[in-house]
Amino acid sequence: MQAETMKSRYYLTSILEAAIFLLSLVTDWYSPLVITLMVIVLLSMLNRLGKGIVLREIIALHICFVCLVAPLLGYDIFNQNNRLARMFIKYMLVPQPEYYGFALPAVSGFITAICWPIGTRKYDDKGKFIHQLIDRAKAILEQQKKAPLYLLIIGTITFFFSAYLPVAVRFAFELLFFASFAGFLYVYYQQRSRYRSVVLTVFTIVIVAAAVTSGIFTIVAYMSLTLFSFFFLGRRASLFRKILVLLFGVLVLLIIQSVKPTYRIMTWGKSYAGNKAALFGDLVVEKLSNPNLISAEAFFPIYERINQGYNVTLVMRRFPQVVPFDMGSNLLRNLASALVPRFLWPDKPNAGGKYNMAYYAGFYINGWSTNVGPLGEAYGSFGVTGGIIYMILLGAFIRWAYKLVFKLANKMPLLIFWIPVLFYEATYAAETDTLQIMNSLIKAAFFVWLLYKLFPTLFGEERKNTRRRVRTALPYTTGPARFEP
């Protein structure tokens, strides 16, 4: 009875999201619908926390915030009447009905598609199934000794020299680093390990210190969001406590976003001789001690960073007035690029914002990073109606890939801990592009498959395969049984 109630609750959330999508097509209630959608996604995420994997809800919350909520600030506060927005030309560049007439149904359709429940009789990403799956994975990990530690060590070492490698091979080594987060979860669930706490603490300190030193916080921020849902699994917590945890996380992210530009200016491109960690700490303290911390002027740098809608309006101003809709030709080329290896297509397009900003927005960037996002690509390719359909299909594709992981994990439980590796770049999909999402999913999936083929012990397969090899080999050889690391 309780399971049926929970199932109905999850479907109710998706039905409400679908209702907002339908209302956005026939009404101009933009602000109320945006706020309502944000509250629904937020409550859905908080409700699932502790009961399942919170990945799709994070993707939904992120795109809702940066593409719908942040632009509201652009129209209501940081508009052409605001001195800073006018000075830096960071006000929304198209009228509000034009922007939300496309963005609201496109984003709400994407959210409905990606968050639609995946539960079947055989597998699910919440409730009884996920807890049983974790228990099976923990039982396998009890037989693992050094493999999780190897993942952590190799991934950490790779992190420190991957930046010096050629671009063509850099992503492959970054995947080795991402694999260390799967190793982190392995160690976390090895509860009988003597050195578990020490290993987890050291790895966390190393990663955070490296992020502070480099000034790149993306990996720590977005990888941590997915990892956090694993730490919360099975823990009973009130809604109030979950809200406090969420508010604390949001505060940390906002502080990082507010001090990051100044920190990078002071440490990037210069031979900064001081202690970078101390500098970062000083900037945080200075920001927190600022009495005008919550003023509009103090919040403007954060707004400028989080408002993905501004980049979308750059596209809407350009298409079709200056350039006609390309009807998906660029997206089709990007899809082919994600499927074909670079050695077979040497000059294939690179994922990233530099090309997309030039192509879709007519805006050339140098020395910094931004992107039009899938929402901007959808509009520049197909316009309003086609763009909405495209966003729904993109959400459905990510949901399908996510569902496939649980289908496979039903037979290979340890695969569940590779979700942060497989979907890391999809977590902040609203700020990347279709090529980067496809690239990351396809390459990460191939990487995990290759690891499984080369080192099945990482996925709990060694004991069964080794026993089979020993039984067939012993009658015919006196040599040692073959060992696969």
C-alpha positions as CSV (number, residue, x, y, z in Angstrom):
1,M,0.0,0.0,0.0
2,Q,2.8,2.4,0.9
3,A,4.7,1.5,-2.3
4,E,1.5,2.3,-4.3
5,T,1.2,5.7,-2.5
6,M,4.8,6.6,-3.3
7,K,4.4,5.6,-6.9
8,S,1.2,7.7,-7.2
9,R,3.1,10.7,-5.7
10,Y,5.9,10.5,-8.2
11,Y,3.4,10.3,-11.1
12,L,1.5,13.2,-9.6
13,T,4.6,15.4,-9.7
14,S,5.2,14.5,-13.4
15,I,1.5,15.2,-14.2
16,L,1.8,18.6,-12.6
17,E,4.9,19.3,-14.6
18,A,3.0,18.2,-17.8
19,A,0.1,20.5,-16.8
20,I,2.5,23.5,-16.6
21,F,3.8,22.6,-20.0
22,L,0.3,22.6,-21.5
23,L,-0.6,25.9,-19.7
24,S,2.5,27.5,-21.0
25,L,1.3,26.8,-24.5
26,V,-2.0,28.6,-24.2
27,T,-1.5,31.2,-21.5
28,D,0.8,34.1,-20.7
29,W,1.0,33.4,-16.9
30,Y,4.7,33.3,-17.2
31,S,5.8,34.4,-13.7
32,P,3.3,32.2,-11.7
33,L,4.1,29.2,-13.9
34,V,7.8,29.6,-13.6
35,I,7.6,29.9,-9.8
36,T,5.2,27.0,-9.6
37,L,7.4,24.8,-11.7
38,M,10.5,25.7,-9.6
39,V,8.6,24.8,-6.4
40,I,7.4,21.5,-7.9
41,V,10.9,20.4,-9.0
42,L,12.4,21.5,-5.7
43,L,9.9,19.6,-3.6
44,S,10.2,16.5,-5.9
45,M,14.0,16.6,-5.4
46,L,13.7,17.0,-1.6
47,N,11.1,14.2,-1.4
48,R,13.3,11.8,-3.3
49,L,16.4,12.6,-1.3
50,G,17.1,9.6,0.9
51,K,14.7,7.4,-1.1
52,G,16.4,7.2,-4.5
53,I,19.1,8.6,-6.8
54,V,18.6,12.4,-7.2
55,L,20.1,13.0,-10.7
56,R,17.3,13.8,-13.0
57,E,15.8,16.2,-10.5
58,I,19.1,18.0,-10.2
59,I,19.3,18.4,-14.0
60,A,15.7,19.7,-14.0
61,L,16.3,22.1,-11.1
62,H,19.4,23.5,-12.7
63,I,17.8,24.2,-16.1
64,C,14.7,25.6,-14.4
65,F,16.8,28.0,-12.3
66,V,19.2,29.2,-14.9
67,C,16.8,29.4,-17.9
68,L,13.5,30.4,-16.2
69,V,14.0,31.8,-12.7
70,A,17.2,33.8,-13.3
71,P,15.7,35.5,-16.5
72,L,12.8,36.7,-14.3
73,L,15.4,38.7,-12.4
74,G,16.6,40.1,-15.7
75,Y,13.1,41.3,-16.6
76,D,12.1,42.6,-13.2
77,I,15.3,43.9,-11.6
78,F,18.4,43.8,-13.9
79,N,16.6,45.4,-16.9
80,Q,17.5,48.4,-19.0
81,N,16.7,50.7,-16.1
82,N,19.4,49.0,-14.0
83,R,22.8,50.9,-14.1
84,L,25.0,47.7,-14.0
85,A,22.8,45.7,-16.5
86,R,22.9,48.7,-18.9
87,M,26.6,49.2,-18.5
88,F,27.5,45.6,-19.2
89,I,24.6,45.0,-21.6
90,K,23.3,42.1,-19.5
91,Y,19.6,42.8,-19.6
92,M,17.3,40.5,-21.5
93,L,17.5,41.3,-25.2
94,V,14.0,40.3,-26.3
95,P,10.6,41.1,-24.8
96,Q,9.4,38.9,-22.0
97,P,6.5,37.3,-23.9
98,E,8.8,36.4,-26.7
99,Y,11.3,34.7,-24.5
100,Y,9.0,32.9,-22.2
101,G,6.7,32.0,-25.0
102,F,9.5,29.7,-26.2
103,A,11.6,29.0,-23.1
104,L,8.8,28.1,-20.7
105,P,7.2,25.3,-22.7
106,A,10.6,24.1,-23.9
107,V,12.0,23.8,-20.4
108,S,8.9,22.4,-18.8
109,G,8.6,19.9,-21.6
110,F,12.2,18.9,-21.1
111,I,11.6,18.5,-17.4
112,T,8.5,16.5,-17.9
113,A,10.3,14.1,-20.3
114,I,13.4,13.7,-18.2
115,C,11.7,13.3,-14.8
116,W,8.9,10.9,-15.9
117,P,9.1,7.9,-13.6
118,I,11.1,4.9,-14.9
119,G,9.8,2.2,-12.5
120,T,9.1,-1.2,-13.8
121,R,8.6,-4.6,-12.1
122,K,12.2,-5.4,-12.5
123,Y,14.1,-2.2,-11.8
124,D,13.6,1.4,-10.5
125,D,15.7,4.3,-9.2
126,K,14.0,4.7,-5.9
127,G,12.3,2.8,-3.1
128,K,12.7,-0.8,-2.3
129,F,14.6,-1.7,-5.5
130,I,17.4,0.9,-5.0
131,H,18.0,-0.2,-1.4
132,Q,18.1,-3.9,-2.5
133,L,20.5,-2.9,-5.3
134,I,22.8,-1.1,-2.9
135,D,22.7,-4.1,-0.5
136,R,23.8,-6.4,-3.3
137,A,26.5,-4.0,-4.3
138,K,27.8,-3.8,-0.7
139,A,27.9,-7.6,-0.5
140,I,30.1,-7.6,-3.6
141,L,32.3,-4.9,-2.3
142,E,33.0,-6.9,0.8
143,Q,35.0,-9.3,-1.5
144,Q,36.9,-6.3,-3.0
145,K,40.1,-5.4,-1.4
146,K,42.4,-3.1,-3.4
147,A,40.4,-2.4,-6.6
148,P,38.5,0.6,-5.2
149,L,41.7,2.1,-3.8
150,Y,43.4,1.6,-7.2
151,L,40.6,3.6,-8.8
152,L,41.1,6.5,-6.3
153,I,44.9,6.6,-6.7
154,I,45.0,6.3,-10.5
155,G,42.2,8.9,-10.9
156,T,43.9,11.4,-8.5
157,I,47.3,11.1,-10.2
158,T,45.6,11.5,-13.6
159,F,43.9,14.7,-12.5
160,F,47.2,16.5,-11.9
161,F,48.7,16.0,-15.3
162,S,45.7,15.7,-17.7
163,A,45.8,19.5,-18.2
164,Y,49.2,19.2,-19.9
165,L,48.1,16.6,-22.4
166,P,46.9,17.2,-26.0
167,V,43.2,18.0,-26.4
168,A,42.7,14.9,-28.6
169,V,43.5,12.6,-25.7
170,R,42.7,14.8,-22.7
171,F,39.1,13.6,-22.3
172,A,40.2,10.0,-22.1
173,F,42.4,10.8,-19.2
174,E,39.7,13.0,-17.6
175,L,37.5,9.9,-17.6
176,L,40.2,8.1,-15.6
177,F,39.9,11.0,-13.1
178,F,36.1,10.7,-13.1
179,A,36.4,7.0,-12.4
180,S,38.0,8.0,-9.1
181,F,34.5,9.2,-8.0
182,A,33.2,5.7,-8.6
183,G,36.1,4.5,-6.5
184,F,35.1,7.0,-3.9
185,L,31.6,5.4,-3.7
186,Y,33.1,1.9,-3.7
187,V,35.2,2.9,-0.6
188,Y,32.2,4.7,1.0
189,Y,30.2,1.5,0.9
190,Q,33.1,-0.8,2.0
191,Q,32.0,-0.2,5.6
192,R,34.2,-3.0,7.0
193,S,37.4,-1.4,5.5
194,R,39.8,-0.4,8.2
195,Y,41.1,2.7,6.4
196,R,37.8,3.8,5.0
197,S,37.5,7.1,6.8
198,V,41.1,8.0,6.2
199,V,40.9,7.3,2.5
200,L,37.7,9.2,2.0
201,T,39.0,12.2,4.0
202,V,42.3,12.4,2.1
203,F,40.7,12.1,-1.3
204,T,38.2,14.9,-0.4
205,I,40.9,17.2,0.8
206,V,43.0,16.6,-2.3
207,I,40.1,17.3,-4.7
208,V,38.9,20.4,-2.9
209,A,42.5,21.7,-2.6
210,A,43.1,21.1,-6.3
211,A,39.9,22.9,-7.2
212,V,40.9,25.9,-5.0
213,T,44.4,26.0,-6.4
214,S,43.3,25.8,-10.0
215,G,40.2,28.1,-9.6
216,I,38.0,25.5,-11.4
217,F,35.1,24.4,-9.2
218,T,32.8,22.8,-11.7
219,I,33.8,19.3,-11.0
220,V,33.6,19.7,-7.2
221,A,30.2,21.4,-7.5
222,Y,28.4,19.2,-10.0
223,M,29.9,15.9,-9.2
224,S,29.2,16.5,-5.5
225,L,25.5,17.0,-6.2
226,T,25.1,13.5,-7.6
227,L,27.3,11.9,-5.0
228,F,25.3,13.6,-2.2
229,S,22.2,11.6,-3.1
230,F,24.2,8.3,-2.5
231,F,25.2,9.6,1.0
232,F,21.6,10.4,1.9
233,L,20.2,7.0,0.8
234,G,18.4,5.2,3.6
235,R,18.7,8.1,6.0
236,R,15.5,9.4,7.5
237,A,15.3,13.2,7.6
238,S,12.5,15.7,7.9
239,L,11.6,18.0,5.1
240,F,12.8,20.9,7.3
241,R,16.2,19.3,7.7
242,K,16.5,18.7,3.9
243,I,15.6,22.3,3.2
244,L,18.4,23.5,5.6
245,V,20.9,21.2,3.9
246,L,19.7,22.6,0.5
247,L,20.0,26.2,1.6
248,F,23.5,25.6,3.0
249,G,24.5,24.1,-0.4
250,V,23.0,27.0,-2.3
251,L,24.8,29.5,0.0
252,V,28.1,27.7,-0.6
253,L,27.6,27.7,-4.4
254,L,26.6,31.4,-4.4
255,I,29.6,32.4,-2.4
256,I,31.9,30.4,-4.7
257,Q,30.3,32.1,-7.7
258,S,30.7,35.6,-6.2
259,V,34.4,35.3,-5.3
260,K,35.5,33.1,-8.3
261,P,35.9,36.0,-10.8
262,T,38.1,38.0,-8.4
263,Y,40.1,35.0,-7.4
264,R,40.7,34.0,-11.0
265,I,41.8,37.5,-11.9
266,M,44.4,37.5,-9.1
267,T,45.7,34.0,-9.7
268,W,45.3,33.3,-13.4
269,G,47.9,34.6,-15.8
270,K,50.1,35.8,-13.0
271,S,52.8,34.1,-10.9
272,Y,50.9,34.5,-7.7
273,A,53.5,33.8,-5.0
274,G,51.1,33.7,-2.0
275,N,49.1,30.9,-0.6
276,K,46.1,30.4,-2.9
277,A,44.0,28.6,-0.3
278,A,44.5,31.5,2.1
279,L,43.7,34.0,-0.6
280,F,40.4,32.2,-1.4
281,G,39.5,32.0,2.3
282,D,40.2,35.8,2.7
283,L,37.9,36.5,-0.3
284,V,35.2,34.4,1.2
285,V,35.5,36.1,4.6
286,E,35.5,39.5,2.9
287,K,32.4,38.6,1.0
288,L,30.5,37.4,4.0
289,S,31.5,40.4,6.1
290,N,30.1,42.8,3.4
291,P,27.0,44.5,4.9
292,N,25.7,44.9,1.3
293,L,25.9,41.1,0.6
294,I,22.3,40.8,-0.4
295,S,21.9,44.1,-2.3
296,A,21.1,44.1,-6.0
297,E,24.5,45.6,-6.8
298,A,26.3,42.9,-4.9
299,F,24.2,40.2,-6.4
300,F,24.7,41.4,-10.0
301,P,27.9,39.3,-10.7
302,I,26.1,36.2,-9.5
303,Y,23.1,37.0,-11.7
304,E,25.4,37.6,-14.6
305,R,26.9,34.2,-14.1
306,I,23.7,32.2,-13.6
307,N,21.4,33.8,-16.2
308,Q,21.6,31.3,-19.1
309,G,18.6,33.0,-20.5
310,Y,20.7,36.0,-21.6
311,N,22.7,33.8,-24.0
312,V,19.4,32.4,-25.4
313,T,18.2,35.9,-26.1
314,L,21.4,36.5,-28.1
315,V,20.3,33.6,-30.3
316,M,16.7,34.8,-30.5
317,R,17.8,38.2,-31.6
318,R,20.0,36.7,-34.3
319,F,17.5,34.0,-35.7
320,P,15.8,34.4,-38.0
321,Q,16.2,38.1,-38.4
322,V,19.9,37.9,-39.4
323,V,20.4,34.2,-40.1
324,P,17.6,31.7,-41.1
325,F,16.9,28.7,-39.0
326,D,19.2,25.9,-40.1
327,M,16.6,23.2,-39.5
328,G,19.0,21.1,-37.4
329,S,21.9,20.9,-39.9
330,N,24.5,21.9,-37.3
331,L,22.9,19.7,-34.7
332,L,23.0,16.7,-37.1
333,R,26.7,17.4,-37.7
334,N,27.3,17.5,-34.0
335,L,25.5,14.2,-33.5
336,A,27.6,12.6,-36.2
337,S,30.7,14.1,-34.5
338,A,29.7,12.4,-31.2
339,L,29.4,9.0,-32.9
340,V,32.5,9.1,-35.1
341,P,36.0,8.9,-33.4
342,R,38.4,11.8,-34.1
343,F,41.0,9.6,-35.8
344,L,38.3,8.8,-38.5
345,W,37.2,12.5,-38.7
346,P,40.3,14.6,-37.8
347,D,38.6,18.0,-38.4
348,K,35.3,17.2,-36.7
349,P,33.9,20.0,-34.5
350,N,34.9,20.4,-30.9
351,A,32.4,20.5,-28.1
352,G,32.4,23.9,-26.3
353,G,31.0,27.3,-26.3
354,K,33.4,29.2,-28.6
355,Y,32.0,27.8,-31.8
356,N,28.4,27.8,-30.6
357,M,28.5,31.4,-29.4
358,A,29.8,32.4,-32.8
359,Y,27.4,30.3,-34.8
360,Y,24.2,30.8,-32.9
361,A,24.7,34.1,-31.1
362,G,27.1,35.9,-33.4
363,F,29.2,36.6,-30.4
364,Y,32.9,35.8,-30.4
365,I,34.5,34.9,-27.0
366,N,38.2,34.7,-26.1
367,G,39.8,33.9,-22.7
368,W,36.5,32.9,-21.0
369,S,33.9,30.3,-21.4
370,T,30.1,30.4,-22.0
371,N,27.6,28.6,-24.2
372,V,24.2,29.0,-25.7
373,G,23.1,25.7,-24.2
374,P,20.7,23.2,-25.7
375,L,17.8,25.7,-25.4
376,G,19.7,28.2,-27.6
377,E,20.6,25.5,-30.0
378,A,17.0,24.3,-30.2
379,Y,15.7,27.8,-31.1
380,G,18.5,28.6,-33.6
381,S,17.8,25.3,-35.3
382,F,14.1,25.0,-35.4
383,G,12.4,28.1,-34.0
384,V,9.7,28.0,-31.4
385,T,7.6,24.9,-32.2
386,G,10.5,22.7,-33.4
387,G,12.7,23.9,-30.6
388,I,10.1,22.9,-28.0
389,I,9.9,19.4,-29.6
390,Y,13.7,19.1,-29.7
391,M,14.0,19.9,-26.0
392,I,11.4,17.3,-25.1
393,L,13.3,14.7,-27.2
394,L,16.5,15.6,-25.5
395,G,15.0,15.1,-22.1
396,A,13.6,11.8,-23.2
397,F,17.0,10.7,-24.5
398,I,18.7,11.5,-21.2
399,R,16.0,9.6,-19.4
400,W,16.4,6.6,-21.7
401,A,20.2,6.5,-21.0
402,Y,19.6,6.8,-17.3
403,K,16.9,4.1,-17.4
404,L,19.3,1.8,-19.3
405,V,21.9,2.1,-16.5
406,F,19.4,0.7,-13.9
407,K,18.3,-2.1,-16.3
408,L,22.0,-3.2,-16.6
409,A,22.7,-2.6,-12.9
410,N,20.0,-5.2,-12.1
411,K,22.5,-7.7,-13.4
412,M,25.6,-5.9,-12.4
413,P,24.9,-3.9,-9.2
414,L,28.3,-2.1,-9.0
415,L,27.4,-0.2,-12.1
416,I,25.1,2.0,-10.0
417,F,28.2,3.7,-8.6
418,W,29.3,4.8,-12.1
419,I,26.3,7.1,-12.5
420,P,28.3,10.2,-11.5
421,V,30.9,9.3,-14.2
422,L,28.3,8.6,-16.9
423,F,26.1,11.7,-16.3
424,Y,28.5,14.2,-14.9
425,E,28.4,16.6,-17.9
426,A,24.6,16.0,-18.3
427,T,24.2,17.3,-14.7
428,Y,24.7,20.9,-15.9
429,A,23.2,20.3,-19.4
430,A,21.6,23.7,-19.6
431,E,25.0,25.4,-19.7
432,T,26.7,23.0,-22.2
433,D,25.5,21.9,-25.6
434,T,24.1,18.9,-27.3
435,L,27.5,17.8,-28.6
436,Q,29.1,17.9,-25.2
437,I,26.2,16.0,-23.7
438,M,26.3,13.3,-26.4
439,N,30.1,13.2,-26.3
440,S,30.2,12.7,-22.6
441,L,27.5,10.0,-22.5
442,I,28.8,8.0,-25.4
443,K,32.5,8.2,-24.5
444,A,31.9,7.6,-20.8
445,A,29.7,4.6,-21.6
446,F,32.4,3.2,-23.9
447,F,35.0,3.9,-21.2
448,V,33.0,2.0,-18.6
449,W,32.4,-0.9,-21.0
450,L,36.2,-1.0,-21.8
451,L,37.1,-1.1,-18.1
452,Y,34.6,-3.9,-17.7
453,K,36.2,-5.9,-20.5
454,L,39.7,-5.3,-19.3
455,F,39.2,-5.4,-15.5
456,P,36.0,-7.3,-14.7
457,T,37.0,-7.3,-11.1
458,L,36.0,-3.6,-10.9
459,F,32.4,-4.7,-11.5
460,G,32.4,-7.7,-9.3
461,E,32.8,-10.3,-12.0
462,E,36.2,-11.7,-11.2
463,R,35.3,-14.4,-8.6
464,K,32.8,-16.1,-10.9
465,N,35.0,-15.9,-14.0
466,T,38.2,-16.9,-12.1
467,R,36.5,-20.0,-10.7
468,R,35.4,-21.1,-14.1
469,R,38.9,-20.6,-15.5
470,V,40.5,-22.5,-12.7
471,R,38.2,-25.6,-13.1
472,T,38.9,-25.9,-16.8
473,A,42.6,-25.1,-16.6
474,L,43.8,-27.3,-13.7
475,P,43.4,-30.7,-15.4
476,Y,45.5,-29.5,-18.4
477,T,48.2,-27.3,-16.9
478,T,50.6,-27.2,-14.0
479,G,51.1,-23.4,-14.3
480,P,49.5,-20.8,-12.1
481,A,45.9,-19.8,-12.9
482,R,45.7,-16.6,-14.9
483,F,45.1,-13.4,-12.8
484,E,43.2,-10.4,-14.1
485,P,43.8,-7.2,-12.1
